[in-house]
């Protein structure tokens, strides 16, 4: 089985304002971009489950010209709240890194 790093040259999470969490998945080439999109791994269901969001509030956007996928959703905790353990949201991608995807063909 493969991981996201077999498909992507860059995986990151960050804030898109104090209320929105966003993820960027940038692929090495067109082949790996198409393969990643075809797996269906980066789904609304996955992110809703991981971050307790409503599926209807999760936005998955494929950017074929940039060989990238962007996922945005409401932050589970507003940035700067006393319970916010990751103010810049730079560590939110970590649970995704150990998940298994189909091998690249």
MMTF fields as JSON, N, C-alpha, C and O atoms, coordinates in Angstrom:
{
  "mmtfVersion": "1.0.0",
  "mmtfProducer": "UNKNOWN",
  "numBonds": 419,
  "numAtoms": 420,
  "numGroups": 105,
  "numChains": 1,
  "numModels": 1,
  "chainsPerModel": [1],
  "groupsPerChain": [105],
  "chainIdList": ["A"],
  "bondAtomList": [4, 2, 8, 6, 12, 10, 16, 14, 20, 18, 24, 22, 28, 26, 32, 30, 36, 34, 40, 38, 44, 42, 48, 46, 52, 50, 56, 54, 60, 58, 64, 62, 68, 66, 72, 70, 76, 74, 80, 78, 84, 82, 88, 86, 92, 90, 96, 94, 100, 98, 104, 102, 108, 106, 112, 110, 116, 114, 120, 118, 124, 122, 128, 126, 132, 130, 136, 134, 140, 138, 144, 142, 148, 146, 152, 150, 156, 154, 160, 158, 164, 162, 168, 166, 172, 170, 176, 174, 180, 178, 184, 182, 188, 186, 192, 190, 196, 194, 200, 198, 204, 202, 208, 206, 212, 210, 216, 214, 220, 218, 224, 222, 228, 226, 232, 230, 236, 234, 240, 238, 244, 242, 248, 246, 252, 250, 256, 254, 260, 258, 264, 262, 268, 266, 272, 270, 276, 274, 280, 278, 284, 282, 288, 286, 292, 290, 296, 294, 300, 298, 304, 302, 308, 306, 312, 310, 316, 314, 320, 318, 324, 322, 328, 326, 332, 330, 336, 334, 340, 338, 344, 342, 348, 346, 352, 350, 356, 354, 360, 358, 364, 362, 368, 366, 372, 370, 376, 374, 380, 378, 384, 382, 388, 386, 392, 390, 396, 394, 400, 398, 404, 402, 408, 406, 412, 410, 416, 414],
  "bondOrderList": [1, 1, 1, 1, 1, 1, 1, 1, 1, 1, 1, 1, 1, 1, 1, 1, 1, 1, 1, 1, 1, 1, 1, 1, 1, 1, 1, 1, 1, 1, 1, 1, 1, 1, 1, 1, 1, 1, 1, 1, 1, 1, 1, 1, 1, 1, 1, 1, 1, 1, 1, 1, 1, 1, 1, 1, 1, 1, 1, 1, 1, 1, 1, 1, 1, 1, 1, 1, 1, 1, 1, 1, 1, 1, 1, 1, 1, 1, 1, 1, 1, 1, 1, 1, 1, 1, 1, 1, 1, 1, 1, 1, 1, 1, 1, 1, 1, 1, 1, 1, 1, 1, 1, 1],
  "groupList": [{"groupName": "UNK", "atomNameList": ["N", "CA", "C", "O"], "elementList": ["N", "C", "C", "O"], "formalChargeList": [0, 0, 0, 0], "bondAtomList": [1, 0, 2, 1, 3, 2], "bondOrderList": [1, 1, 2], "singleLetterCode": "X", "chemCompType": "L-PEPTIDE LINKING"}],
  "groupTypeList": [0, 0, 0, 0, 0, 0, 0, 0, 0, 0, 0, 0, 0, 0, 0, 0, 0, 0, 0, 0, 0, 0, 0, 0, 0, 0, 0, 0, 0, 0, 0, 0, 0, 0, 0, 0, 0, 0, 0, 0, 0, 0, 0, 0, 0, 0, 0, 0, 0, 0, 0, 0, 0, 0, 0, 0, 0, 0, 0, 0, 0, 0, 0, 0, 0, 0, 0, 0, 0, 0, 0, 0, 0, 0, 0, 0, 0, 0, 0, 0, 0, 0, 0, 0, 0, 0, 0, 0, 0, 0, 0, 0, 0, 0, 0, 0, 0, 0, 0, 0, 0, 0, 0, 0, 0],
  "groupIdList": [1, 2, 3, 4, 5, 6, 7, 8, 9, 10, 11, 12, 13, 14, 15, 16, 17, 18, 19, 20, 21, 22, 23, 24, 25, 26, 27, 28, 29, 30, 31, 32, 33, 34, 35, 36, 37, 38, 39, 40, 41, 42, 43, 44, 45, 46, 47, 48, 49, 50, 51, 52, 53, 54, 55, 56, 57, 58, 59, 60, 61, 62, 63, 64, 65, 66, 67, 68, 69, 70, 71, 72, 73, 74, 75, 76, 77, 78, 79, 80, 81, 82, 83, 84, 85, 86, 87, 88, 89, 90, 91, 92, 93, 94, 95, 96, 97, 98, 99, 100, 101, 102, 103, 104, 105],
  "secStructList": [7, 5, 7, 2, 2, 2, 2, 3, 3, 3, 3, 3, 3, 3, 3, 1, 1, 6, 6, 3, 3, 3, 3, 3, 3, 3, 3, 1, 1, 2, 2, 2, 2, 2, 2, 2, 2, 2, 2, 6, 7, 1, 7, 2, 2, 2, 2, 2, 2, 2, 2, 6, 7, 7, 4, 4, 4, 7, 3, 3, 3, 3, 3, 4, 4, 4, 6, 3, 3, 3, 3, 3, 3, 3, 7, 1, 1, 7, 6, 6, 7, 6, 6, 7, 1, 7, 6, 6, 7, 6, 6, 6, 6, 2, 2, 2, 2, 6, 7, 7, 5, 7, 7, 7, 7],
  "xCoordList": [0.838, 0.0, 0.882, 2.017, 0.342, 1.064, 0.563, -0.446, 1.275, 0.85, 0.74, 1.068, 0.283, 0.177, 1.52, 1.567, 2.602, 3.909, 4.342, 5.254, 3.71, 3.977, 3.298, 3.706, 2.28, 1.547, 1.945, 1.977, 2.242, 2.418, 3.85, 4.538, 4.276, 5.572, 5.413, 6.391, 4.179, 3.907, 2.519, 1.542, 2.438, 1.169, 1.257, 2.201, 0.269, 0.314, -1.099, -2.066, -1.178, -2.42, -2.11, -0.985, -3.13, -2.936, -4.302, -5.332, -4.288, -5.512, -5.83, -4.942, -7.111, -7.588, -8.531, -9.733, -7.951, -8.719, -8.937, -8.577, -9.509, -9.64, -10.698, -10.748, -11.538, -12.643, -12.518, -13.344, -11.498, -11.393, -10.027, -8.996, -10.047, -8.855, -8.731, -9.72, -7.541, -7.365, -6.147, -5.163, -6.243, -5.182, -4.8, -5.66, -3.511, -3.012, -2.283, -1.447, -2.604, -1.959, -1.422, -2.191, -0.114, 0.509, 1.273, 2.164, 0.914, 1.479, 2.729, 2.954, 3.532, 4.813, 4.644, 5.402, 3.626, 3.436, 1.983, 1.2, 1.633, 0.248, -0.231, -1.383, 0.654, 0.281, -0.129, -1.171, 0.675, 0.341, -0.873, -1.655, -1.033, -2.222, -3.478, -4.413, -3.496, -4.675, -4.933, -6.077, -3.855, -3.997, -4.583, -5.459, -4.107, -4.622, -6.102, -6.894, -6.473, -7.875, -8.741, -9.833, -8.266, -9.034, -9.223, -10.18, -8.336, -8.518, -9.756, -10.372, -10.124, -11.244, -10.903, -11.789, -9.638, -9.198, -9.508, -10.005, -9.224, -9.434, -10.907, -11.273, -11.726, -13.179, -13.754, -13.132, -14.942, -15.658, -15.88, -15.772, -16.192, -16.467, -15.241, -15.361, -14.074, -12.843, -12.607, -12.377, -12.665, -12.365, -13.469, -13.186, -14.705, -15.796, -15.608, -15.813, -15.224, -15.002, -13.817, -13.896, -12.721, -11.51, -11.647, -11.096, -12.384, -12.422, -13.799, -14.018, -14.722, -16.038, -16.848, -17.645, -16.65, -17.379, -18.58, -18.629, -19.52, -20.639, -20.108, -19.417, -20.421, -19.935, -20.283, -19.517, -21.42, -21.845, -20.976, -21.038, -20.165, -19.286, -17.85, -16.992, -17.595, -16.257, -16.201, -17.04, -15.213, -15.04, -13.774, -12.685, -13.92, -12.775, -12.696, -13.633, -11.561, -11.391, -10.168, -9.059, -10.378, -9.277, -8.773, -9.556, -7.457, -6.818, -5.883, -4.685, -6.41, -5.572, -4.383, -3.32, -4.528, -3.406, -2.281, -1.116, -2.629, -1.625, -1.183, -0.292, -1.807, -1.537, -1.742, -0.939, -2.826, -3.071, -4.542, -5.432, -4.758, -6.098, -6.103, -5.173, -7.153, -7.301, -8.582, -9.617, -8.494, -9.65, -9.791, -8.821, -11.0, -11.257, -12.488, -13.436, -12.452, -13.562, -13.5, -12.463, -14.607, -14.574, -13.578, -13.494, -12.837, -11.923, -12.744, -13.793, -12.278, -13.003, -13.067, -14.049, -12.012, -11.953, -11.444, -10.453, -12.094, -11.706, -10.258, -9.838, -9.516, -8.12, -8.016, -8.733, -7.099, -6.853, -7.715, -7.484, -8.703, -9.518, -8.612, -7.574, -8.979, -8.171, -7.939, -6.931, -8.856, -8.716, -7.952, -7.754, -7.525, -6.822, -5.382, -4.577, -5.065, -3.715, -2.792, -1.614, -3.313, -2.515, -2.953, -3.709, -2.486, -2.933, -2.795, -3.634, -1.751, -1.536, -2.067, -2.011, -2.578, -3.144, -2.111, -2.475, -0.848, 0.217, 0.444, 1.236, -0.226, -0.036, -1.267, -1.267, -2.296, -3.558, -3.499, -4.341, -2.53, -2.397, -1.829, -1.948, -1.216, -0.483, -1.284, -0.728, -2.551, -3.278, -3.423, -3.579, -3.372, -3.525, -2.282, -2.376, -1.137, 0.128, 0.29, 0.998, -0.327, -0.184, -1.264, -1.203, -2.235, -3.324, -2.841, -1.99, -3.394, -2.986, -3.866, -5.087, -3.227, -3.886, -3.476, -2.532, -4.172, -3.75, -2.379, -2.019, -1.622, -0.299, -0.45, -1.44, 0.533, 0.581, 0.819, 1.607, 0.146, 0.36, 1.327, 1.623],
  "yCoordList": [-1.19, 0.0, 1.253, 1.234, 2.318, 3.584, 4.582, 4.346, 5.687, 6.793, 8.048, 8.023, 9.132, 10.392, 10.85, 11.463, 10.56, 10.994, 10.234, 10.676, 9.109, 8.424, 9.147, 8.991, 9.924, 10.669, 12.147, 12.756, 12.707, 14.164, 14.562, 13.885, 15.661, 16.234, 17.216, 17.558, 17.671, 18.591, 18.309, 18.249, 18.137, 18.021, 19.012, 18.976, 19.898, 20.874, 21.258, 21.106, 21.759, 22.314, 23.707, 24.005, 24.55, 25.918, 26.561, 26.011, 27.713, 28.486, 29.207, 29.608, 29.354, 30.244, 31.214, 31.253, 31.983, 32.833, 32.114, 30.943, 32.765, 32.165, 31.069, 30.348, 30.94, 29.986, 28.825, 27.913, 28.844, 27.838, 27.179, 27.837, 25.865, 25.044, 24.589, 24.17, 24.663, 24.257, 23.344, 23.478, 22.422, 21.458, 21.571, 21.764, 21.452, 21.45, 20.135, 19.72, 19.494, 18.251, 18.494, 18.555, 18.63, 18.96, 17.746, 17.224, 17.315, 16.092, 16.374, 17.488, 15.333, 15.433, 15.639, 16.368, 14.972, 15.015, 14.687, 14.361, 14.774, 14.562, 13.142, 12.937, 12.167, 10.773, 10.589, 9.993, 11.092, 10.906, 11.755, 11.349, 12.923, 13.74, 12.971, 12.852, 12.455, 11.712, 10.479, 10.167, 9.782, 8.583, 8.939, 8.234, 10.024, 10.441, 10.786, 10.338, 11.57, 11.958, 10.714, 10.612, 9.781, 8.571, 7.661, 6.887, 7.734, 6.904, 7.325, 6.504, 8.606, 9.107, 9.251, 9.49, 9.109, 9.176, 10.522, 10.572, 11.607, 12.955, 13.335, 14.114, 12.776, 12.939, 13.802, 14.004, 14.294, 15.061, 14.203, 14.679, 12.926, 12.012, 11.839, 11.841, 11.692, 11.519, 12.715, 12.541, 13.917, 15.116, 15.416, 15.89, 15.146, 15.336, 14.406, 14.811, 13.174, 12.217, 12.563, 12.459, 12.973, 13.298, 14.551, 14.623, 15.541, 16.838, 17.221, 18.361, 16.27, 16.513, 17.58, 18.276, 17.711, 18.721, 18.082, 16.865, 18.889, 18.455, 18.26, 19.135, 17.126, 16.87, 17.999, 18.294, 18.624, 19.714, 20.956, 21.842, 21.028, 22.176, 21.906, 22.783, 20.701, 20.353, 20.594, 20.094, 21.358, 21.688, 21.011, 21.249, 20.163, 19.51, 20.055, 19.908, 20.688, 21.301, 20.701, 20.766, 20.119, 19.583, 20.678, 21.349, 20.848, 21.847, 21.122, 21.019, 20.62, 19.824, 20.587, 19.996, 21.863, 22.613, 22.812, 22.933, 22.846, 22.99, 21.637, 21.573, 20.556, 19.198, 19.144, 18.56, 19.759, 19.888, 19.682, 19.86, 19.302, 19.204, 20.059, 19.997, 20.861, 21.706, 21.273, 21.067, 21.139, 20.784, 21.854, 22.19, 22.387, 23.404, 23.01, 22.43, 23.336, 23.038, 23.965, 24.573, 24.076, 24.91, 24.339, 23.125, 25.22, 24.769, 24.161, 24.698, 23.039, 22.448, 23.398, 23.409, 24.193, 25.202, 26.486, 26.461, 27.586, 28.872, 29.2, 28.997, 29.709, 30.075, 31.038, 32.036, 30.713, 31.575, 31.284, 31.849, 30.413, 30.021, 29.373, 28.813, 29.436, 28.836, 27.343, 26.807, 26.662, 25.227, 24.931, 23.763, 25.944, 25.763, 25.334, 26.106, 24.099, 23.582, 23.747, 23.394, 24.279, 24.46, 25.768, 25.761, 26.864, 28.198, 28.454, 29.134, 27.915, 28.142, 27.008, 27.09, 25.959, 24.788, 24.043, 23.286, 24.241, 23.614, 22.151, 21.506, 21.601, 20.194, 19.343, 18.149, 19.923, 19.207, 18.109, 17.212, 18.172, 17.161, 15.843, 14.815, 15.856, 14.697, 13.392, 12.367, 13.359, 12.08, 11.454, 10.239, 12.259, 11.756, 11.003, 10.149, 11.312, 10.795, 9.293, 8.656, 8.709, 7.276, 6.452, 5.223, 7.103, 6.374, 5.728, 6.271, 4.576, 3.796, 4.092, 4.19, 4.232, 4.439, 3.299, 2.571, 3.131, 2.118, 2.447, 3.617, 1.427, 1.616, 2.346, 2.171, 3.156, 3.829, 2.788, 1.86, 2.947, 2.037, 2.631, 2.006],
  "zCoordList": [0.0, 0.0, 0.0, 0.476, -0.534, -0.659, 0.388, 1.052, 0.524, 1.384, 0.521, -0.665, 1.114, 0.374, -0.187, -1.254, 0.514, 0.02, -1.23, -1.928, -1.524, -2.787, -3.951, -5.103, -3.657, -4.67, -4.716, -5.786, -3.566, -3.456, -3.118, -2.353, -3.698, -3.333, -2.177, -1.511, -1.936, -0.835, -0.275, -1.021, 1.027, 1.744, 2.89, 3.679, 2.981, 4.071, 4.495, 3.749, 5.714, 6.232, 6.756, 7.156, 6.746, 7.225, 7.434, 7.044, 8.045, 8.204, 6.9, 6.148, 6.666, 5.617, 6.329, 6.068, 7.225, 8.119, 9.436, 9.551, 10.426, 11.759, 11.863, 12.86, 10.845, 10.919, 9.932, 9.951, 9.073, 8.019, 8.025, 8.165, 7.87, 7.782, 6.336, 5.736, 5.77, 4.377, 4.248, 4.976, 3.308, 3.027, 1.56, 0.7, 1.279, -0.095, -0.335, 0.467, -1.437, -1.856, -3.26, -4.219, -3.384, -4.669, -5.183, -4.513, -6.362, -6.939, -7.754, -8.228, -7.902, -8.618, -10.129, -10.768, -10.669, -12.12, -12.445, -11.554, -13.709, -14.117, -13.818, -13.436, -13.994, -13.725, -12.269, -11.994, -11.332, -9.921, -9.525, -8.665, -10.143, -9.87, -10.266, -9.474, -11.481, -11.957, -11.099, -10.77, -10.739, -9.904, -8.539, -8.04, -7.934, -6.63, -6.717, -5.889, -7.701, -7.854, -8.08, -7.522, -8.885, -9.185, -7.972, -7.936, -6.981, -5.782, -5.002, -4.322, -5.096, -4.306, -2.829, -2.008, -2.488, -1.09, -0.453, 0.672, -1.151, -0.608, -0.768, -1.649, 0.086, -0.044, 1.077, 2.12, 0.828, 1.854, 3.094, 4.224, 2.861, 3.966, 4.875, 6.1, 4.262, 5.029, 5.957, 7.154, 5.403, 6.191, 7.209, 8.309, 6.85, 7.811, 9.006, 10.15, 8.743, 9.816, 10.694, 11.918, 10.08, 10.84, 11.692, 12.79, 11.187, 11.848, 12.38, 12.788, 12.374, 12.959, 12.256, 12.885, 10.958, 10.177, 9.484, 9.307, 9.105, 8.285, 6.864, 6.342, 6.234, 4.87, 3.908, 2.991, 4.112, 3.253, 3.37, 2.517, 4.422, 4.621, 4.177, 4.272, 3.696, 3.222, 1.725, 0.976, 1.294, -0.117, -0.623, -0.101, -1.646, -2.285, -3.706, -4.49, -4.032, -5.353, -6.025, -5.495, -7.191, -7.989, -8.921, -9.595, -8.948, -9.801, -10.777, -10.513, -11.896, -12.806, -13.389, -13.578, -13.677, -14.242, -13.237, -13.618, -11.954, -10.898, -10.341, -9.494, -10.817, -10.317, -8.805, -8.078, -8.346, -6.913, -6.572, -7.403, -5.329, -4.76, -3.505, -2.701, -3.338, -2.147, -1.448, -2.083, -0.133, 0.687, 1.763, 2.442, 1.916, 2.941, 3.741, 3.213, 5.02, 5.912, 7.115, 7.379, 7.848, 9.049, 10.068, 10.254, 10.716, 11.779, 12.909, 13.266, 13.482, 14.611, 15.808, 16.55, 15.988, 17.044, 16.404, 15.673, 16.663, 16.079, 16.462, 17.601, 15.488, 15.74, 16.914, 16.987, 17.838, 18.978, 20.196, 21.265, 20.05, 21.192, 22.246, 21.894, 23.508, 24.564, 24.351, 24.812, 23.658, 23.4, 22.118, 21.783, 21.402, 20.126, 20.378, 20.9, 20.004, 20.248, 19.038, 19.109, 17.931, 16.715, 16.061, 15.09, 16.586, 16.177, 14.673, 14.082, 14.058, 12.627, 11.759, 10.532, 12.381, 11.694, 10.863, 9.963, 11.143, 10.369, 10.669, 9.982, 11.675, 12.036, 11.755, 12.052, 11.199, 11.019, 9.955, 9.948, 9.074, 8.026, 8.551, 7.884, 9.732, 10.248, 10.257, 9.863, 10.679, 10.682, 9.29, 9.169, 8.271, 6.899, 6.418, 5.536, 6.985, 6.458, 6.66, 5.879, 7.658, 7.911, 7.212, 7.222, 6.616, 5.968, 4.676, 3.972, 4.385, 3.215, 2.011, 2.124, 0.863, -0.424, -1.343, -1.037, -2.466, -3.437, -4.004, -4.132, -4.339, -4.962, -6.294, -7.004, -6.616, -7.917, -9.008, -8.83, -10.11, -11.251, -12.249, -13.268]
}
